[in-house]
Amino acid sequence: MKSHFYLIILLLLIPFQASLLDPLSLGGIKPDLALALLYIVGLLTSPAEAMIAGMGVGLLQDIGSASLIGLTGLTRGVVGLSAGLLGKQVLDIRSPTNSIFLALFSLLEGIFITLFVQVYYGSVPFFSILTGRLLPQAIYTGILGVVLLQLMNRKDVIAVLRRETVQKEL
């Protein structure tokens, strides 16, 4: 994808996540728009490009949330790389199994971060967090990602984003 698409995503991601997804909150749990978009970027681009985009999005989220700088950048980089590899080797964009993979990525990222916080800070109620927050958010994020993919596919946004060069008419 072109660099101006990434700039638009980076500039609008935090406001969209904070304001537009707030009404979609179910029991205080919101889907992770950044992860869903990163997964879509991974399906549409190369693994290396998706990894760099993931690291950028993760670092932006770390800075915006005043959390440990680099932790989300690391996990989002791995998610981008994994989605890029799956997109090149295995998955079709129109497949409903994308919701399962996206939910799995969300769940694994949440488990990794929770375990890291447990090691770093100590006593964290892991199973309570897993069942009360991580699992519902993973399912919700998986559903959001598939809905976004279907909307993008219907509006031919995917074809435009995949196009490497635009032919100029003379």
Secondary structure, 3 states (H helix, E strand, C coil): CCHHHHHHHHHHHHHHHHHHCHHHCECCECCCHHHHHHHHHHHHCCHHHHHHHHHHHHHHHHHHHCCCCCHHHHHHHHHHHHHHHHHHHCCCCCCCCHHHHHHHHHHHHHHHHHHHHHHHHCCCCHHHHHHHHHHHHHHHHHHHHHHHHHHHHHCCHHHHHHCCCCCCCC
